[in-house]
Amino acid sequence: MPAPAWKLAATAAGRRRPGARTLVTRCRAVVLPRFGGPEVLELREDVRVPDLKPTEVLVRTRAVSINPLDLRMRAGYGRSIFESILPLILGRDVSGEVAAVGTSVKSLTAGQEVFGALHPTAVRGTYADYAILSEEELAPKPTSLTHAEASAIPFAALTAWRALKSTARLHKGQRLLVLGGGGAVGLSAIQLAVSIGCSVIATCGSQSFERVLSAGAEKAIDYTSEDIERSIKGDFDAVLDTIGRPETERIGTNLLKRGGHYMTLQGEAASLADRYGLAFGLPMASLILAKKQIQYHFSHGIEYWWTYMRADSEGLHEIRRLSEAGKLKIPVDKLFPITQTREAHEAKEKRLIPGKVVLEVD
């Protein structure tokens, strides 16, 4: 029996010269044909691989991590953007090897091990044998990490990086409160802040205490059994709220000093666009954000932000440096082969696995 098309394509790609046009035209991918539960995901053997643009890189995928955003997108979050272009491929993180590069790519070459993350709105994700990312979305993989370990880091760490460095502009000696420190973004934020020289306190469930303290937090507070406001003394320069509920917003904004930054991952732009359409939803979201920013500026003297991940070459290379030095780690709790993506989504959705789940691509 002849080898599957994706295997023949992979073999051909491995022989390509740096910068040469790739021969990979089809590959396996996990496809989302419609919104729904884990059962809607389909592993297809013959999915088209687009031609590379000058600034793009074709990555032979070895591992991809599952992010909460993947589950939400699968269920319909962002349908105002994605519904008209279904089917799409989920996945933001990737770790693998460069198979080919666009004509303008200078920093990466074929055969090099890399890791990185796509923007949240990317249509062609990383649940595939071959992923396409821009040059600025990739960096050399930390040599001390496996592909599975490396794939767990970029999207979460870049989300935290944007909040702490681009928005709050944290610097040595400042104090950070992380609401929901046990998740990948929370753990990344703790480690990034500690690397800057900040002191960090985090809330989390009791099962995450050890991880939060090992990440460098000075104190972990069990939000299920402790009164957060009574357990914390002093004001903070920044609060990163990974939970984004009205109660965590109230607590976070009340614990900030004047001039501090409150940042939540649960912005309303996508949900309002889904509800009212892009034409009305996005302007409505902008008005709501502006209203909250004005409200908190005058009532608390603080800055209020919705924060999202975005490509940041400087940030990714710093994340790589810290990971290589053992100062930034995201524990991987479970590995699944990409052929069991449905089972992996189901396990995460049912909260059977508290930490990171990674798909390995054979």
Protein Blocks (a to p, Z undefined) as FASTA:
>chain_A
ZZdfklmmmmmmmmpcehiacfbfbdcddddfbgcdfklpccdfbdcdddddfkbccddd
fbdcddfklmmmmnogoklmmmmmcccdedjbdcdddfbdcfklmkbcehiacdddddfk
lmblcbdfbdcddfklpccddfkbcfklmmmmmmmmmmmmmmmmmmnopaehiacddehj
lbmklmmmmmmmmmnopacdddddfklmmmmmmnopabdcdfklpcfklmpgcjdfbdcd
fkopaklmmmmmmmpcehiacddfkbcklmmmmmnojklmmmmmmmmmmmmmmmmmmmno
pacddddddddfklmmmmmmmmmnopaccddfbdcdfklmmmmmmmmmnopafbacdddd
ZZ
